[in-house]
């Protein structure tokens, strides 16, 4: 029973110490979720909703309330001849008060505005779309930074594995020379020479481990993940890419959204010079009121009354600047089209370079396996020659280092090839 418990504990400990394996897609997802600008997405959506809602509320009745109290230095008076006639009939009409008091409520309801409110709603929607597309383009740029760190870390990881293989081969040959020294077929100088190579290989491995830790730390900051030295990056698989030229990039969607905003601005300029028709109602409560004679007779007479009707307004001042505003929009469209053409040109050029780099690396990789096989065969024959006293340790070290360089070149070529593929995938957004 105790043995079973001990075995279970050892298995559990081994599982807990198992290296964490992460993929490129996982790092991309982690980075996007961890990037500070991700918090802006909800704010952009809310702001767009508020702007559109505010623009639509221009159709609601516009209500204004006012009050006043004033003193009139001159007021209407009854002519002297009319006062004489009224005095004959013992009629006293009084006089106007020099005080004027009142309160009013005015209600205006747009009926037709020439499309101005509709253009404002469209502009608010377009501005929200521009903000969203700009956010997407910024988030997309994170992928390139993750690619750089991921493949840099992956190359260091591959080189560490090759360094371990070289150290193991050196130590195996060191043990072989130790046994040869026992029989007098190898001297101490050969052992020391091999020992120096072992220490140098370990030193190089330590540098690789340190560099990898720095890369992993930066990748951890971008992804928000607690990567450690035990973390292992999985080598991505090669993917087939189409001949796309970058029209799927979020920057293209951003340019489209900016074009929609310019279209909405053009509609707003055209609508700004159109006449506007509306209904209005104006309720007032004043002293004096519209009943002139009663107000003259009773200075405390307050009277409510209402004005209502339909209004037509036309601000022709918009015609003064319409031509210039339309010209500005046209210039912005030309600038936008130039940006679109420049972006697609750069994408096409970059994708051509990356496709050429992929093809070149594929051609280079064709020879890696054969070179390694030959270098390994040469090294083994040199080992046998050293064992038989027909070759020196220097010959062995030369061939071992050549084999190690061949393996390093193969690893570098494969990682570079994969990096070029994923760079192209980022360039054309596939």
FIGU-981055 format. One record per residue: x, y, z of N, C-alpha, C in turn; residue in one letter. Coordinates in steps of 0.02 Angstrom, whole numbers, padded with zeros to 5 digits, always signed. Example, Ala and Ser with C-alpha at 12.3 -4.5 7.8 and 13.67 -1.06 7.14 Angstrom:
REM FIGU-981055
+00660-00284+00390+00615-00225+00390+00660-00165+00390a+00642-00112+00354+00684-00053+00357+00645+00002+00394s
***
This chain:
REM FIGU-981055
+00042-00060+00000+00000+00000+00000+00043+00063+00000x+00096+00062+00042+00140+00120+00045+00176+00131-00021x+00195+00075-00053+00228+00081-00118+00181+00111-00170x+00117+00091-00167+00068+00118-00214+00059+00193-00204x+00055+00214-00140+00047+00285-00125+00108+00325-00149x+00168+00296-00139+00228+00331-00159+00231+00337-00235x+00212+00283-00270+00212+00285-00343+00162+00337-00369x+00103+00340-00337+00053+00390-00357+00078+00461-00346x+00113+00471-00290+00140+00537-00276+00192+00558-00327x+00235+00510-00347+00286+00526-00396+00255+00542-00464x+00203+00504-00483+00169+00519-00546+00136+00588-00545x+00105+00604-00488+00072+00670-00482+00123+00726-00486x+00181+00716-00453+00233+00767-00455+00260+00776-00526x+00267+00720-00561+00290+00724-00630+00241+00761-00674x+00176+00749-00663+00125+00783-00703+00126+00858-00689x+00137+00876-00625+00136+00948-00608+00197+00984-00636x+00252+00947-00646+00312+00978-00672+00316+00974-00748x+00265+00946-00779+00264+00939-00852+00267+01008-00884x+00306+01013-00936+00316+01079-00968+00251+01103-00999x+00240+01168-00992+00182+01199-01023+00196+01208-01098x+00150+01184-01139+00158+01189-01212+00106+01238-01238x+00128+01288-01275+00084+01338-01302+00094+01341-01378x+00042+01363-01413+00045+01369-01485+00044+01442-01506x+00059+01454-01568+00058+01523-01594-00012+01552-01592x-00062+01512-01611-00131+01537-01609-00152+01556-01538x-00132+01516-01489-00148+01532-01420-00115+01597-01399x-00053+01607-01418-00019+01669-01401-00053+01729-01434x-00074+01721-01497-00110+01775-01530-00174+01793-01493x-00211+01741-01472-00274+01753-01436-00261+01786-01369x-00211+01761-01332-00194+01789-01267-00173+01863-01274x-00134+01877-01326-00109+01946-01335-00166+01994-01350x-00214+01973-01391-00270+02017-01407-00314+02029-01346x-00323+01977-01305-00363+01985-01245-00327+02027-01192x-00261+02026-01193-00222+02061-01142-00204+02132-01163x-00208+02148-01227-00186+02213-01251-00229+02268-01221x-00198+02321-01194-00238+02373-01159-00293+02404-01201x-00282+02410-01267-00332+02443-01308-00397+02403-01315x-00396+02339-01293-00456+02298-01298-00513+02329-01258x-00496+02366-01205-00548+02397-01164-00585+02453-01200x-00555+02478-01255-00587+02533-01291-00646+02509-01334x-00650+02444-01347-00702+02420-01391-00771+02437-01365x-00783+02423-01301-00849+02437-01273-00862+02513-01271x-00810+02552-01257-00818+02624-01256-00836+02651-01325x-00804+02623-01377-00818+02645-01445-00891+02630-01463x-00915+02570-01445-00984+02551-01460-01033+02598-01425x-01020+02611-01361-01065+02655-01323-01066+02725-01351x-01007+02751-01368-01003+02819-01395-01039+02824-01461x-01033+02774-01503-01069+02774-01567-01144+02773-01557x-01167+02733-01510-01239+02730-01495-01265+02798-01471x-01227+02831-01428-01248+02897-01403-01250+02948-01459x-01200+02948-01502-01198+02997-01557-01257+02988-01605x-01272+02925-01622-01328+02912-01667-01394+02931-01634x-01401+02914-01569-01462+02931-01533-01471+03007-01529x-01417+03043-01515-01422+03116-01511-01442+03146-01579x-01415+03119-01633-01433+03145-01699-01507+03132-01715x-01532+03074-01698-01602+03058-01712-01650+03100-01670x-01628+03122-01612-01672+03161-01568-01685+03231-01594x-01650+03249-01648-01666+03314-01678-01736+03316-01709x-01766+03255-01718-01835+03253-01743-01885+03265-01687x-01864+03261-01624-01910+03273-01568-01928+03347-01564x-01987+03364-01536-02006+03434-01528-01955+03472-01486x-01939+03533-01509-01893+03575-01472-01933+03623-01429x-01925+03618-01363-01965+03657-01316-01919+03706-01279x-01943+03769-01276-01906+03820-01240-01954+03860-01196x-01931+03878-01138-01971+03915-01088-01934+03979-01072x-01971+04034-01068-01940+04098-01052-01988+04140-01010x-01959+04187-00974-01999+04234-00933-01964+04302-00936x-02004+04355-00925-01974+04422-00928-02012+04470-00883x-01976+04521-00863-02005+04577-00826-01968+04639-00850x-02005+04689-00877-01971+04746-00907-02010+04811-00892x-01975+04865-00904-02005+04932-00894-02002+04968-00961x-02060+04995-00983-02065+05031-01045-02065+05106-01031x-02017+05142-01061-02015+05215-01049-02073+05251-01083x-02098+05222-01137-02155+05250-01172-02206+05196-01186x-02271+05214-01177-02324+05165-01189-02377+05198-01234x-02418+05158-01266-02471+05187-01309-02519+05230-01267x-02541+05286-01297-02589+05331-01264-02648+05345-01310x-02707+05358-01279-02767+05375-01318-02761+05448-01341x-02772+05460-01405-02768+05530-01430-02815+05576-01390x-02799+05640-01384-02837+05688-01344-02908+05697-01372x-02914+05696-01439-02980+05704-01469-03025+05645-01451x-02996+05584-01451-03036+05525-01435-03052+05524-01360x-03006+05551-01318-03021+05554-01246-03080+05601-01233x-03084+05656-01271-03140+05704-01262-03206+05670-01279x-03208+05633-01332-03269+05598-01351-03289+05546-01298x-03239+05510-01273-03253+05459-01222-03276+05491-01157x-03250+05552-01141-03270+05586-01079-03342+05608-01082x-03367+05623-01143-03437+05642-01149-03482+05585-01128x-03459+05524-01146-03499+05466-01128-03480+05436-01061x-03441+05473-01022-03418+05449-00956-03384+05380-00961x-03343+05373-01014-03305+05310-01023-03232+05323-01005x-03207+05284-00959-03136+05290-00938-03100+05226-00960x-03058+05235-01010-03021+05176-01036-02955+05166-01001x-02935+05212-00959-02872+05205-00922-02812+05217-00966x-02755+05190-00945-02693+05199-00982-02650+05136-00975x-02603+05130-01021-02557+05073-01019-02511+05079-00959x-02493+05021-00930-02443+05019-00877-02374+05019-00908x-02328+05051-00874-02258+05052-00897-02223+04986-00883x-02254+04943-00845-02225+04877-00832-02249+04825-00882x-02205+04780-00904-02222+04726-00950-02196+04661-00920x-02240+04614-00907-02222+04551-00875-02251+04493-00916x-02217+04438-00915-02245+04381-00951-02201+04319-00947x-02231+04263-00967-02196+04198-00972-02221+04164-01035x-02177+04125-01067-02196+04093-01130-02166+04023-01135x-02200+03981-01173-02176+03914-01190-02181+03907-01265x-02123+03891-01296-02121+03885-01368-02105+03813-01388x-02142+03785-01434-02132+03717-01458-02124+03720-01534x-02068+03690-01557-02054+03686-01628-02047+03613-01648x-02078+03594-01702-02075+03525-01727-02052+03525-01800x-01992+03497-01814-01971+03493-01884-02017+03449-01925x-02034+03471-01983-02075+03432-02030-02032+03408-02088x-01993+03453-02116-01948+03435-02171-01887+03479-02166x-01828+03446-02165-01766+03484-02155-01718+03476-02214x-01743+03450-02270-01700+03443-02328-01651+03385-02323x-01660+03341-02273-01616+03283-02265-01558+03296-02218x-01559+03352-02181-01502+03369-02138-01496+03320-02080x-01552+03305-02047-01549+03259-01989-01528+03189-02012x-01554+03167-02069-01534+03102-02095-01459+03099-02109x-01432+03154-02136-01360+03157-02149-01320+03156-02083x-01346+03190-02032-01312+03190-01968-01312+03120-01936x-01368+03084-01943-01371+03015-01918-01321+02971-01956x-01319+02978-02022-01272+02939-02062-01199+02956-02043x-01185+03019-02031-01117+03039-02012-01098+03011-01944x-01146+03010-01897-01132+02982-01831-01117+02907-01836x-01156+02872-01878-01143+02800-01888-01075+02789-01921x-01059+02831-01970-00995+02824-02005-00936+02838-01959x-00943+02887-01915-00890+02902-01868-00879+02843-01820x-00934+02813-01798-00927+02754-01755-00894+02696-01791x-00911+02688-01856-00879+02634-01896-00805+02647-01906x-00786+02710-01916-00716+02727-01923-00678+02711-01859x-00707+02727-01802-00675+02712-01738-00667+02637-01729x-00719+02599-01746-00715+02526-01739-00662+02497-01786x-00660+02519-01848-00611+02493-01895-00540+02513-01876x-00533+02571-01849-00467+02593-01827-00443+02550-01768x-00489+02533-01724-00474+02488-01668-00454+02419-01693x-00490+02394-01743-00474+02328-01771-00405+02328-01803x-00388+02382-01838-00322+02386-01870-00267+02387-01817x-00278+02423-01763-00229+02425-01709-00221+02357-01676x-00277+02322-01667-00274+02256-01637-00240+02207-01684x-00250+02215-01749-00219+02170-01797-00143+02176-01797x-00118+02237-01785-00046+02248-01784-00012+02209-01728x-00051+02191-01676-00022+02152-01620+00003+02084-01645x-00031+02057-01695-00012+01990-01720+00060+01989-01745x+00081+02042-01779+00149+02043-01806+00200+02043-01750x+00187+02081-01697+00233+02084-01641+00237+02016-01606x+00180+01982-01601+00181+01915-01570+00220+01867-01614x+00212+01872-01680+00249+01828-01725+00324+01836-01715x+00347+01899-01711+00419+01911-01703+00446+01878-01640x+00411+01888-01584+00434+01860-01521+00428+01784-01521x+00375+01758-01550+00363+01685-01548+00418+01649-01587x+00431+01670-01649+00480+01635-01690+00551+01648-01665x+00564+01706-01636+00629+01717-01605+00641+01669-01547x+00589+01661-01506+00594+01614-01450+00600+01542-01474x+00563+01526-01527+00564+01458-01553+00633+01441-01581x+00666+01488-01615+00732+01475-01641+00782+01463-01584x+00778+01503-01532+00822+01492-01474+00808+01425-01442x+00745+01406-01439+00726+01340-01410+00757+01284-01452x+00755+01289-01518+00784+01238-01561+00860+01235-01551x+00892+01292-01545+00964+01294-01536+00985+01265-01469x+00944+01274-01418+00959+01244-01353+00958+01168-01358x+00909+01142-01395+00907+01070-01405+00968+01044-01442x+00991+01082-01492+01051+01062-01529+01113+01067-01485x+01114+01118-01442+01171+01124-01396+01173+01064-01349x+01115+01042-01326+01114+00982-01283+01140+00921-01321x+01123+00915-01385+01147+00859-01425+01222+00862-01434x+01249+00922-01446+01321+00930-01453+01357+00913-01388x+01331+00937-01333+01362+00923-01268+01363+00848-01254x+01307+00815-01271+01304+00743-01260+01356+00707-01302x+01365+00729-01365+01415+00697-01408+01486+00710-01382x+01499+00771-01360+01564+00788-01333+01580+00747-01270x+01531+00742-01227+01541+00703-01165+01551+00628-01181x+01516+00603-01231+01526+00533-01250+01597+00522-01276x+01622+00568-01316+01690+00562-01341+01741+00572-01285x+01724+00614-01237+01768+00624-01180+01776+00558-01141x+01721+00523-01131+01725+00459-01096+01765+00408-01138x+01758+00413-01204+01797+00368-01247+01871+00382-01239x+01892+00446-01237+01962+00462-01229+01988+00443-01160x+01944+00448-01110+01965+00426-01043+01983+00353-01043x+01942+00313-01076+01958+00241-01079+02021+00228-01120x+02030+00270-01173+02091+00262-01213+02153+00282-01173x+02146+00334-01130+02202+00354-01089+02223+00298-01041x+02176+00260-01020+02191+00204-00974+02238+00154-01008x+02228+00145-01074+02270+00097-01111+02329+00132-01144x+02337+00198-01131+02395+00233-01157+02390+00255-01228x+02331+00252-01258+02322+00273-01328+02299+00346-01335x+02289+00381-01280+02271+00452-01280+02305+00485-01222x+02324+00549-01232+02358+00585-01178+02311+00635-01145x+02338+00665-01092+02299+00713-01052+02281+00775-01092x+02323+00795-01137+02311+00854-01178+02248+00846-01220x+02238+00786-01247+02178+00773-01285+02116+00780-01242x+02119+00754-01182+02061+00760-01136+02047+00832-01118x+02100+00870-01105+02090+00941-01087+02061+00980-01145x+02085+00963-01204+02059+00998-01263+01985+00984-01272x+01965+00922-01261+01894+00905-01267+01853+00935-01210x+01885+00939-01153+01850+00969-01095+01836+01043-01107x+01884+01078-01139+01873+01148-01155+01813+01156-01202x+01807+01112-01251+01751+01114-01298+01685+01102-01262x+01685+01057-01213+01624+01043-01175+01604+01105-01135x+01652+01137-01103+01637+01197-01064+01613+01254-01110x+01644+01260-01169+01622+01311-01216+01551+01299-01240x+01534+01235-01252+01466+01218-01274+01415+01233-01218x+01434+01217-01156+01390+01233-01100+01382+01308-01091x+01436+01344-01102+01432+01417-01097+01385+01446-01150x+01391+01420-01211+01347+01443-01264+01274+01425-01249x+01263+01366-01220+01196+01346-01202+01167+01393-01149x+01209+01412-01101+01186+01458-01049+01165+01525-01079x+01202+01549-01128+01184+01611-01161+01117+01604-01198x+01108+01547-01231+01046+01535-01267+00987+01532-01218x+00996+01499-01161+00943+01495-01111+00926+01565-01084x+00977+01606-01073+00965+01674-01048+00927+01716-01100x+00947+01710-01163+00912+01748-01215+00841+01724-01223x+00830+01659-01218+00763+01632-01224+00719+01656-01166x+00748+01661-01107+00710+01685-01048+00687+01757-01059x+00730+01798-01090+00712+01868-01104+00654+01870-01155x+00660+01830-01208+00607+01828-01259+00541+01803-01228x+00546+01751-01187+00485+01724-01155+00454+01776-01109x+00497+01814-01073+00470+01865-01029+00432+01918-01068x+00460+01940-01125+00425+01990-01166+00361+01960-01195x+00364+01897-01216+00303+01865-01242+00251+01858-01187x+00275+01845-01125+00228+01840-01069+00195+01906-01054x+00233+01961-01061+00204+02027-01049+00150+02042-01101x+00163+02025-01164+00113+02038-01216+00051+01995-01209x+00061+01933-01188+00004+01886-01184-00028+01886-01115x+00006+01913-01065-00021+01910-00997-00018+01841-00966x+00027+01798-00992+00032+01730-00967+00097+01721-00927x+00095+01680-00874+00155+01670-00832+00201+01617-00863x+00234+01634-00918+00280+01587-00949+00343+01578-00906x+00368+01517-00904+00429+01502-00866+00479+01467-00911x+00536+01448-00882+00587+01413-00921+00562+01345-00946x+00513+01317-00911+00486+01252-00932+00436+01258-00989x+00416+01319-01006+00368+01329-01060+00399+01311-01126x+00363+01272-01165+00387+01252-01231+00339+01278-01284x+00368+01306-01337+00328+01331-01392+00323+01277-01445x+00262+01266-01467+00250+01215-01518+00266+01244-01587x+00301+01204-01627+00318+01228-01694+00255+01230-01737x+00237+01288-01766+00176+01292-01807+00183+01249-01869x+00126+01229-01895+00125+01190-01957+00123+01238-02016x+00152+01216-02071+00151+01256-02132+00080+01258-02161x+00060+01315-02185-00007+01323-02214-00001+01347-02285x-00049+01327-02326-00052+01349-02396-00090+01415-02400x-00062+01463-02435-00092+01529-02441-00110+01542-02514x-00164+01578-02524-00186+01596-02591-00145+01655-02617x-00164+01679-02676-00130+01735-02706-00163+01801-02688x-00193+01805-02629-00226+01866-02607-00176+01923-02604x-00201+01984-02616-00157+02043-02618-00170+02091-02560x-00204+02070-02509-00212+02112-02450-00277+02149-02446x-00326+02133-02490-00389+02169-02487-00431+02149-02427x-00409+02098-02390-00445+02077-02330-00417+02109-02266x-00367+02149-02273-00336+02181-02215-00385+02230-02182x-00383+02236-02115-00428+02283-02081-00415+02355-02101x-00355+02370-02125-00342+02439-02148-00385+02457-02208x-00401+02407-02250-00445+02420-02306-00516+02435-02283x-00538+02399-02233-00604+02413-02204-00606+02482-02172x-00551+02503-02143-00546+02571-02114-00553+02623-02169x-00519+02613-02225-00525+02661-02281-00596+02663-02308x-00629+02605-02311-00699+02604-02333-00744+02644-02286x-00732+02636-02221-00772+02673-02171-00759+02748-02177x-00697+02768-02190-00683+02839-02200-00717+02866-02262x-00723+02825-02314-00760+02846-02374-00833+02856-02359x-00862+02812-02319-00932+02819-02300-00943+02884-02260x-00894+02901-02218-00900+02963-02180-00898+03024-02227x-00855+03022-02277-00854+03077-02325-00919+03082-02364x-00949+03025-02382-01014+03026-02415-01068+03059-02371x-01067+03042-02307-01116+03072-02261-01104+03147-02253x-01041+03168-02253-01025+03239-02248-01049+03276-02311x-01043+03244-02369-01067+03276-02430-01143+03285-02427x-01178+03234-02402-01251+03240-02395-01269+03297-02347x-01230+03303-02293-01244+03356-02244-01234+03425-02275x-01182+03433-02317-01170+03498-02349-01228+03516-02396x-01251+03467-02435-01308+03480-02480-01371+03496-02441x-01382+03462-02385-01442+03474-02346-01440+03541-02310x-01379+03566-02296-01374+03628-02257-01398+03689-02294x-01404+03685-02360-01427+03743-02399-01499+03735-02421x-01534+03686-02394-01604+03675-02412-01649+03712-02363x-01707+03735-02385-01755+03767-02339-01783+03715-02290x-01805+03739-02233-01832+03695-02182-01904+03716-02164x-01945+03666-02158-02016+03678-02141-02030+03647-02073x-02065+03684-02032-02082+03659-01966-02148+03686-01941x-02174+03655-01890-02235+03680-01856-02214+03709-01789x-02251+03759-01766-02234+03790-01703-02297+03807-01665x-02290+03810-01600-02343+03834-01555-02309+03875-01501x-02339+03933-01487-02309+03980-01440-02362+04002-01391x-02357+03976-01331-02405+03994-01279-02376+04047-01233x-02416+04100-01220-02391+04156-01179-02442+04174-01124x-02416+04200-01071-02458+04224-01015-02427+04290-00993x-02459+04346-01012-02426+04411-01003-02473+04462-00973x-02442+04514-00950-02477+04574-00927-02436+04634-00952x-02465+04675-00996-02532+04672-01025-02539+04616-01076x-02602+04600-01089-02617+04547-01136-02638+04576-01203x-02661+04533-01248-02681+04557-01315-02744+04600-01314x-02785+04594-01261-02845+04637-01256-02822+04706-01231x-02810+04750-01278-02779+04814-01262-02821+04856-01214x-02885+04861-01228-02926+04906-01188-02934+04880-01116x-02941+04814-01110-02948+04786-01043-02883+04794-01004x-02827+04787-01038-02763+04796-01005-02752+04868-00983x-02779+04917-01022-02773+04987-01003-02816+05003-00943x-02873+04969-00939-02918+04983-00883-02896+04948-00819x-02868+04885-00827-02849+04846-00768-02775+04828-00775x-02734+04862-00736-02662+04850-00740-02642+04783-00711x-02685+04748-00676-02670+04682-00648-02699+04626-00690x-02717+04642-00750-02749+04592-00793-02695+04550-00829x-02694+04485-00814-02649+04436-00847-02691+04395-00896x-02663+04386-00954-02703+04352-01005-02661+04297-01039x-02687+04236-01043-02653+04184-01082-02676+04185-01155x-02630+04168-01201-02649+04164-01271-02596+04120-01307x-02614+04097-01366-02572+04048-01403-02565+04071-01476x-02503+04064-01502-02490+04071-01573-02472+04002-01599x-02497+03982-01655-02480+03918-01686-02481+03925-01761x-02438+03885-01794-02437+03889-01867-02381+03848-01896x-02366+03862-01959-02313+03827-01995-02261+03879-02016x-02197+03860-02009-02144+03908-02025-02101+03881-02082x-02073+03926-02120-02026+03911-02173-01964+03954-02162x-01907+03921-02155-01844+03958-02146-01793+03934-02197x-01752+03979-02219-01701+03962-02269-01640+04006-02256x-01589+03974-02231-01526+04010-02218-01482+04006-02280x-01482+04058-02318-01445+04057-02382-01370+04069-02370x-01351+04082-02308-01280+04090-02294-01239+04028-02308x-01272+03969-02308-01236+03907-02322-01209+03904-02393x-01241+03943-02440-01218+03944-02509-01149+03976-02515x-01132+04020-02467-01068+04054-02471-01009+04006-02466x-01016+03954-02426-00961+03907-02414-00972+03838-02443x-01029+03827-02476-01044+03760-02502-00992+03736-02551x-00971+03780-02597-00923+03759-02647-00857+03738-02616x-00834+03778-02567-00771+03762-02534-00776+03697-02494x-00832+03687-02459-00841+03627-02420-00843+03565-02464x-00877+03569-02521-00879+03513-02567-00809+03500-02597x-00771+03553-02610-00704+03544-02636-00659+03510-02584x-00667+03528-02520-00628+03496-02468-00643+03421-02464x-00707+03404-02470-00726+03333-02469-00696+03296-02528x-00697+03328-02587-00668+03297-02647-00593+03286-02638x-00558+03335-02608-00487+03327-02596-00473+03271-02546x-00515+03266-02495-00507+03212-02447-00518+03144-02480x-00565+03141-02527-00576+03078-02564-00515+03060-02606x-00486+03109-02638-00425+03096-02678-00369+03072-02633x-00362+03104-02575-00310+03082-02527-00324+03011-02503x-00387+02995-02492-00406+02929-02469-00391+02876-02522x-00406+02893-02584-00393+02846-02639-00318+02836-02648x-00279+02890-02639-00207+02883-02643-00180+02838-02587x-00208+02845-02528-00188+02801-02473-00205+02728-02488x-00263+02717-02517-00284+02649-02535-00235+02618-02586x-00220+02656-02638-00175+02630-02690-00105+02618-02662x-00082+02664-02619-00016+02656-02589-00013+02594-02544x-00066+02585-02505-00068+02528-02459-00068+02462-02499x-00110+02457-02551-00112+02396-02591-00047+02384-02628x-00016+02438-02650+00049+02431-02684+00101+02403-02636x+00104+02430-02576+00153+02406-02526+00138+02333-02507x+00074+02316-02500+00056+02248-02483+00077+02200-02539x+00063+02219-02601+00083+02176-02657+00159+02167-02659x+00195+02222-02649+00268+02217-02650+00294+02174-02593x+00266+02185-02533+00288+02145-02475+00271+02071-02483x+00211+02057-02508+00191+01987-02517+00235+01953-02570x+00254+01990-02622+00299+01961-02673+00366+01943-02642x+00392+01988-02601+00456+01975-02567+00451+01915-02521x+00396+01910-02484+00388+01855-02437+00377+01788-02474x+00341+01789-02529+00333+01728-02568+00400+01706-02597x+00440+01754-02620+00506+01737-02646+00551+01709-02591x+00545+01738-02530+00585+01712-02474+00565+01641-02456x+00500+01627-02459+00476+01559-02444+00503+01510-02495x+00499+01528-02559+00524+01484-02612+00599+01474-02605x+00635+01527-02590+00708+01522-02582+00726+01475-02524x+00690+01483-02468+00706+01442-02410+00688+01369-02423x+00634+01357-02460+00617+01288-02478+00673+01256-02519x+00702+01294-02565+00757+01268-02605+00818+01254-02562x+00832+01299-02515+00889+01289-02470+00879+01227-02426x+00818+01217-02402+00804+01162-02356+00810+01093-02390x+00808+01092-02456+00813+01028-02491+00879+00993-02476x+00931+01032-02460+00998+01003-02452+01017+00992-02379x+00976+01016-02332+00995+01012-02262+01004+00940-02238x+00955+00898-02252+00958+00829-02228+01019+00792-02256x+01033+00802-02319+01090+00768-02350+01156+00793-02320x+01160+00859-02308+01221+00887-02278+01231+00859-02208x+01177+00856-02169+01183+00829-02101+01204+00756-02102x+01173+00718-02147+01190+00646-02151+01264+00637-02168x+01290+00677-02215+01360+00672-02234+01406+00694-02176x+01387+00750-02143+01427+00773-02087+01428+00722-02030x+01372+00690-02019+01369+00639-01966+01412+00579-01985x+01410+00560-02048+01451+00504-02071+01525+00520-02064x+01544+00581-02083+01614+00602-02077+01635+00602-02004x+01593+00627-01960+01610+00629-01889+01618+00560-01860x+01576+00513-01880+01582+00445-01854+01647+00412-01878x+01665+00424-01941+01727+00395-01965+01787+00425-01929x+01782+00491-01914+01836+00524-01878+01841+00496-01807x+01783+00483-01775+01784+00453-01709+01819+00386-01709x+01803+00346-01760+01835+00281-01765+01910+00288-01777x+01929+00339-01817+02000+00349-01830+02036+00371-01767x+02003+00415-01727+02034+00436-01664+02042+00376-01617x+01992+00334-01616+01994+00275-01573+02050+00228-01594x+02064+00226-01658+02118+00183-01683+02185+00218-01686x+02187+00282-01663+02249+00318-01663+02270+00344-01731x+02224+00349-01779+02239+00371-01846+02221+00444-01858x+02187+00476-01812+02167+00546-01818+02175+00580-01750x+02181+00646-01752+02190+00684-01691+02123+00708-01663x+02125+00733-01601+02065+00761-01571+02044+00824-01607x+02090+00862-01634+02073+00922-01672+02030+00904-01733x+02048+00849-01766+02008+00826-01823+01937+00810-01800x+01933+00777-01743+01867+00758-01717+01825+00820-01700x+01857+00868-01665+01821+00929-01647+01798+00968-01708x+01841+00970-01758+01823+01005-01820+01760+00974-01851x+01759+00908-01855+01701+00875-01887+01639+00879-01843x+01647+00877-01777+01589+00884-01733+01558+00954-01738x+01602+01004-01740+01576+01073-01747+01542+01083-01814x+01570+01052-01866+01539+01058-01932+01470+01026-01933x+01464+00968-01901+01399+00935-01897+01350+00977-01856x+01375+01006-01801+01331+01049-01760+01307+01109-01800x+01351+01141-01838+01331+01198-01879+01279+01178-01931x+01288+01119-01960+01240+01095-02009+01171+01086-01977x+01169+01060-01917+01105+01051-01882+01075+01119-01863x+01118+01165-01841+01093+01232-01825+01065+01267-01888x+01099+01258-01944+01075+01287-02006+01007+01259-02025x+01000+01194-02017+00935+01162-02034+00880+01190-01990x+00893+01195-01924+00842+01222-01879+00826+01295-01896x+00878+01334-01911+00867+01405-01929+00828+01411-01994x+00844+01368-02042+00808+01371-02106+00734+01353-02097x+00720+01302-02057+00650+01282-02047+00610+01335-02011x+00640+01364-01958+00605+01416-01921+00596+01478-01965x+00647+01495-02003+00642+01553-02047+00589+01541-02101x+00586+01481-02127+00535+01463-02176+00465+01471-02148x+00455+01444-02087+00389+01451-02055+00373+01524-02040x+00424+01561-02018+00412+01632-02004+00392+01670-02067x+00424+01654-02123+00405+01687-02186+00334+01670-02206x+00313+01608-02194+00245+01588-02210+00195+01627-02167x+00209+01633-02103+00162+01668-02059+00167+01743-02067x+00224+01768-02089+00228+01839-02107+00183+01853-02167x+00185+01808-02216+00142+01816-02274+00068+01809-02255x+00055+01763-02209-00014+01755-02185-00039+01819-02152x+00005+01852-02115-00013+01915-02084-00022+01969-02137x+00022+01970-02187+00020+02023-02238-00045+02021-02277x-00068+01961-02296-00128+01956-02337-00190+01941-02295x-00182+01932-02228-00237+01919-02182-00276+01857-02202x-00242+01800-02199-00275+01736-02212-00264+01690-02153x
***
